[in-house]
Amino acid sequence: MSDILKLQKAANTALTDYLGVSSDETVLIVCDEERREIGLALFDAAKKLCHEALYIEMKERKVNGYEPPEQIADLMRNVDVVICPTTRSLTHTEARRHASKLGVRVATMPGITEDTMIRCLSADHSKIIELTESVAEKLKKVSNIRVTTKLGTDVLMPIRNRRVLSSTGVLRKIGESGNLPSGEVYLAPWEDKTNGVVVFDGSFAGVGLLNDPIKIHIKDGFAVKIEGNDEAKHLIRLFEAAGKESKAVAEFGIGTNYKAKLCGEILEDEKVLGTIHIAFGNNISMGGKISVNSHLDGLVKKPTVYFDSEKVMENGKLLF
């Protein structure tokens, strides 16, 4: 099968199996120039499945979490389903949150590549759902998460009574939103409470795959010192451009997608089974209190993770 046919099949799978698009619905594809081929594949599939399909292309956003134009935000509120194959993430935007509140199903696909779409949407989504729900159920009873690695990560994140979110990519209910493809469990640690050191050695949103680790010292919920080489300096510039709140610890997540591979695009990287990610910046969408036009995830490979006193992952292998 040619790559074009594989992409068309993946687009159809996204709309039918994951989003459950019906013949009486209107679907909007929000895209930018870099993701045009994927956007048009989704548009072509939608035209055959739904009542009306719309495709709109905007300028690439500056960073993850940067709002789309108001005209597009207005369109997002007036359809049944929105799919966003964009270079920068629209997940943590007011436009996405407002559309979801009005009952629109929104699938965000930040940094999606054709390879990621073809491979990850061929996964057995029932397996991803089963593992994701298993991790989420165990996490609901936890007060503190601790992560350590052989490279020097040792961080403690209080999470008691914070909402635990399961992201499987299956978005069929009114108002549901999430990444597509997906496979992660995530939450917002309590603001101003996270302390320790995290050595990111996988990838970082806005930076890509890491050639050298980035070491971030966290005090009372904020990144206070960033160490590393050129990639660390680039990350510092991203933080400085977005303001102080962009350095606040926003999210902890665990990947649960057995098809996902480390590729440099955080959409797929943060779903890789055997990894965890910690994000800085906006976390309003997950029940937090940090509102800023930035959300940057960093990936940690082969972590050892404790839910309170129970070791649930050792060197990247789940123990339950």
C-alpha positions as CSV (number, residue, x, y, z in Angstrom):
1,M,0.0,0.0,0.0
2,S,1.4,3.4,-0.9
3,D,2.0,6.1,1.7
4,I,-0.8,8.2,0.2
5,L,-3.3,5.3,0.7
6,K,-2.0,4.6,4.2
7,L,-2.5,8.3,5.1
8,Q,-6.0,8.2,3.7
9,K,-6.8,5.0,5.7
10,A,-5.4,6.6,8.9
11,A,-7.5,9.7,8.3
12,N,-10.6,7.6,7.9
13,T,-9.8,5.7,11.0
14,A,-9.4,8.9,13.0
15,L,-12.9,10.1,11.9
16,T,-14.7,6.8,12.3
17,D,-13.1,4.7,15.1
18,Y,-11.8,7.6,17.3
19,L,-14.2,10.5,16.7
20,G,-17.3,8.6,15.7
21,V,-18.3,11.2,13.1
22,S,-21.8,10.7,11.8
23,S,-23.6,11.7,8.6
24,D,-25.5,14.6,10.2
25,E,-22.5,16.4,11.7
26,T,-20.3,19.3,10.5
27,V,-16.5,18.8,10.8
28,L,-13.9,21.6,10.8
29,I,-10.3,21.0,10.0
30,V,-7.9,23.7,11.4
31,C,-4.5,23.5,9.8
32,D,-1.4,25.4,8.9
33,E,1.0,25.2,5.9
34,E,3.4,22.7,7.5
35,R,0.6,20.1,8.1
36,R,-1.3,20.7,4.9
37,E,-1.1,17.2,3.5
38,I,-2.5,15.7,6.7
39,G,-5.2,18.4,7.0
40,L,-6.3,17.7,3.4
41,A,-6.4,13.9,4.0
42,L,-8.7,14.5,7.0
43,F,-10.8,16.9,4.9
44,D,-11.2,14.4,2.1
45,A,-12.2,11.7,4.5
46,A,-14.7,14.0,6.3
47,K,-16.4,15.0,3.0
48,K,-17.4,11.4,2.5
49,L,-18.6,10.8,6.0
50,C,-20.3,13.9,7.3
51,H,-23.0,16.4,6.4
52,E,-20.6,19.3,5.9
53,A,-16.8,19.5,6.0
54,L,-14.8,22.7,6.3
55,Y,-11.0,23.3,5.9
56,I,-9.2,26.4,7.1
57,E,-5.6,27.2,7.2
58,M,-3.9,29.8,9.4
59,K,-0.4,31.0,10.0
60,E,1.8,28.8,12.2
61,R,1.4,29.8,15.9
62,K,4.4,31.2,17.8
63,V,4.4,28.6,20.5
64,N,2.3,25.8,21.9
65,G,-0.7,27.2,23.6
66,Y,-0.9,30.4,21.5
67,E,-4.4,31.3,20.5
68,P,-5.7,30.9,17.0
69,P,-7.3,34.0,15.2
70,E,-10.6,35.0,16.6
71,Q,-12.3,34.2,13.3
72,I,-11.2,30.5,13.6
73,A,-12.1,30.4,17.3
74,D,-15.6,31.5,16.3
75,L,-15.8,28.7,13.7
76,M,-14.7,26.2,16.3
77,R,-17.7,27.0,18.5
78,N,-20.2,26.5,15.7
79,V,-19.5,23.0,14.4
80,D,-19.9,19.5,15.9
81,V,-16.3,18.3,15.5
82,V,-12.9,20.1,15.3
83,I,-9.7,18.4,14.3
84,C,-6.5,20.4,14.6
85,P,-3.4,19.0,12.7
86,T,-1.2,22.0,13.5
87,T,2.5,22.6,14.0
88,R,1.9,24.2,17.5
89,S,-0.6,22.9,20.0
90,L,-4.1,24.4,20.3
91,T,-4.9,22.0,23.2
92,H,-4.3,24.5,26.0
93,T,-6.1,27.5,24.4
94,E,-9.2,29.4,25.3
95,A,-10.5,28.7,21.8
96,R,-10.4,25.0,22.4
97,R,-11.8,25.2,26.0
98,H,-14.7,27.4,24.9
99,A,-15.6,25.1,22.0
100,S,-15.5,22.1,24.3
101,K,-17.8,23.8,26.8
102,L,-20.3,24.3,24.1
103,G,-20.3,20.5,23.4
104,V,-17.9,20.4,20.4
105,R,-15.6,17.4,20.2
106,V,-12.1,18.6,19.6
107,A,-9.1,16.5,18.6
108,T,-5.8,18.3,18.7
109,M,-2.8,16.9,16.7
110,P,0.1,19.3,17.4
111,G,3.3,18.5,15.4
112,I,1.6,15.5,13.8
113,T,3.7,13.8,11.1
114,E,2.5,11.4,8.4
115,D,4.6,8.6,10.0
116,T,3.0,9.2,13.4
117,M,-0.5,9.3,12.1
118,I,-0.1,6.1,10.0
119,R,1.6,4.1,12.7
120,C,-0.2,5.2,15.9
121,L,-3.6,5.1,14.4
122,S,-3.0,1.5,13.4
123,A,-2.8,0.5,17.1
124,D,-5.5,-1.5,18.8
125,H,-7.2,1.3,20.7
126,S,-8.8,-1.2,23.1
127,K,-5.4,-2.1,24.4
128,I,-4.5,1.5,24.9
129,I,-7.8,2.2,26.7
130,E,-7.2,-0.8,29.0
131,L,-3.7,0.3,30.0
132,T,-4.6,3.9,30.3
133,E,-7.6,3.3,32.6
134,S,-5.5,0.9,34.7
135,V,-2.8,3.6,35.3
136,A,-5.5,6.2,36.0
137,E,-7.3,4.2,38.5
138,K,-4.2,3.5,40.5
139,L,-3.2,7.2,40.4
140,K,-6.5,8.4,41.8
141,K,-5.6,7.2,45.2
142,V,-2.2,8.9,45.3
143,S,-1.0,11.9,47.3
144,N,2.5,12.3,46.1
145,I,4.4,11.3,42.9
146,R,8.2,10.9,43.1
147,V,10.3,10.4,39.9
148,T,14.0,9.4,39.9
149,T,16.5,8.4,37.2
150,K,20.0,7.3,36.9
151,L,20.9,10.6,35.3
152,G,20.0,12.5,38.5
153,T,16.2,13.2,38.4
154,D,14.7,13.3,41.8
155,V,11.5,15.3,42.0
156,L,8.4,15.2,44.3
157,M,5.0,16.4,43.1
158,P,2.0,16.7,45.5
159,I,-1.2,15.7,43.7
160,R,-3.7,14.8,46.3
161,N,-7.3,15.4,45.2
162,R,-6.2,16.6,41.8
163,R,-8.3,15.4,38.8
164,V,-6.7,12.5,37.0
165,L,-7.3,12.5,33.3
166,S,-7.2,9.6,30.9
167,S,-6.4,10.4,27.2
168,T,-7.1,7.5,24.9
169,G,-7.8,9.4,21.7
170,V,-11.3,8.1,21.6
171,L,-13.5,11.2,21.6
172,R,-17.1,10.3,20.9
173,K,-19.0,12.0,23.6
174,I,-20.4,15.6,23.6
175,G,-17.7,18.1,24.6
176,E,-14.8,15.6,24.8
177,S,-11.4,16.8,23.8
178,G,-7.8,15.5,23.7
179,N,-4.9,14.6,21.5
180,L,-5.2,12.3,18.5
181,P,-3.4,9.9,18.4
182,S,-3.1,9.6,22.2
183,G,-2.3,7.2,25.1
184,E,-1.4,8.9,28.3
185,V,-2.6,9.6,31.9
186,Y,-1.9,13.1,33.2
187,L,-2.8,15.7,35.8
188,A,-1.9,19.1,37.2
189,P,0.3,18.9,40.3
190,W,-0.5,21.4,43.0
191,E,0.8,24.8,42.2
192,D,3.8,26.1,44.2
193,K,4.4,22.6,45.7
194,T,6.7,20.7,43.3
195,N,10.4,20.5,44.4
196,G,13.5,18.7,43.1
197,V,15.5,18.2,40.0
198,V,14.5,16.8,36.6
199,V,16.9,15.7,34.0
200,F,15.1,15.7,30.6
201,D,16.8,13.3,28.2
202,G,14.2,12.5,25.6
203,S,12.8,15.6,23.9
204,F,11.3,19.0,24.7
205,A,8.4,20.8,23.1
206,G,9.7,23.7,21.0
207,V,13.2,22.1,21.1
208,G,12.8,18.6,19.6
209,L,14.9,15.5,20.3
210,L,17.6,16.2,22.9
211,N,21.2,15.5,22.0
212,D,22.3,16.6,25.5
213,P,20.2,16.4,28.7
214,I,18.5,19.5,30.1
215,K,18.7,19.7,33.9
216,I,16.0,21.8,35.5
217,H,16.0,22.7,39.2
218,I,12.5,23.3,40.6
219,K,11.7,25.1,43.8
220,D,8.1,25.7,45.1
221,G,6.6,24.9,41.7
222,F,8.9,27.0,39.4
223,A,11.9,26.2,37.3
224,V,14.6,28.3,39.0
225,K,17.7,27.1,37.2
226,I,18.2,25.5,33.8
227,E,21.5,23.7,32.9
228,G,22.7,22.2,29.7
229,N,24.2,23.1,26.3
230,D,22.6,24.8,23.3
231,E,19.2,23.1,23.6
232,A,19.0,24.3,27.2
233,K,19.7,27.9,26.1
234,H,17.0,27.6,23.5
235,L,14.5,26.5,26.1
236,I,15.5,29.4,28.3
237,R,14.7,31.8,25.5
238,L,11.3,30.2,25.0
239,F,10.6,30.6,28.7
240,E,11.8,34.2,28.7
241,A,9.6,35.1,25.7
242,A,6.5,33.8,27.5
243,G,7.0,35.3,30.9
244,K,7.4,34.0,34.5
245,E,4.3,31.8,34.6
246,S,5.6,29.7,31.7
247,K,8.2,28.3,34.1
248,A,5.6,27.0,36.5
249,V,5.2,23.2,36.8
250,A,1.9,22.5,35.0
251,E,1.6,18.8,34.3
252,F,2.8,15.3,35.1
253,G,2.0,12.5,32.6
254,I,2.7,8.8,31.8
255,G,2.7,7.4,28.3
256,T,0.5,4.4,27.6
257,N,0.7,3.9,23.8
258,Y,2.6,0.8,22.8
259,K,2.9,2.0,19.2
260,A,4.4,5.4,20.0
261,K,8.1,6.0,19.4
262,L,10.5,8.8,20.3
263,C,10.6,11.1,17.3
264,G,11.1,14.7,18.5
265,E,7.4,15.7,18.2
266,I,5.9,15.9,21.7
267,L,2.5,14.8,20.4
268,E,3.9,11.3,20.0
269,D,6.9,11.4,22.4
270,E,4.7,12.0,25.5
271,K,2.6,8.9,24.6
272,V,5.6,6.5,24.5
273,L,5.1,3.6,26.9
274,G,7.9,3.6,29.6
275,T,8.3,7.3,29.7
276,I,7.0,10.2,31.8
277,H,6.7,13.9,30.9
278,I,6.6,17.0,33.0
279,A,5.2,20.2,31.4
280,F,5.6,23.9,32.3
281,G,3.1,26.7,31.7
282,N,-0.7,26.6,31.1
283,N,-2.7,24.0,32.9
284,I,-6.2,25.5,33.0
285,S,-7.5,22.7,30.7
286,M,-6.6,20.0,33.3
287,G,-8.0,21.7,36.4
288,G,-5.0,23.9,37.3
289,K,-4.7,27.6,37.9
290,I,-1.9,28.7,35.5
291,S,-3.0,30.8,32.6
292,V,-0.3,31.7,30.1
293,N,0.2,31.5,26.3
294,S,2.7,28.6,26.6
295,H,2.7,24.9,27.5
296,L,6.0,23.1,27.1
297,D,6.4,19.4,27.8
298,G,9.7,17.7,28.5
299,L,10.2,13.9,28.2
300,V,12.1,11.7,30.7
301,K,13.3,8.2,29.5
302,K,13.5,5.1,31.7
303,P,12.2,6.7,34.9
304,T,11.6,5.1,38.2
305,V,8.2,6.3,39.5
306,Y,6.7,6.0,43.0
307,F,3.0,6.5,43.8
308,D,3.4,7.5,47.4
309,S,5.6,4.6,48.8
310,E,4.7,2.1,46.0
311,K,7.2,1.7,43.2
312,V,5.0,1.5,40.0
313,M,7.7,1.8,37.4
314,E,11.4,0.9,37.4
315,N,13.8,2.1,34.7
316,G,10.8,2.6,32.3
317,K,9.1,-0.7,33.0
318,L,5.6,-0.7,34.6
319,L,5.4,-3.0,37.6
320,F,1.7,-3.6,37.5
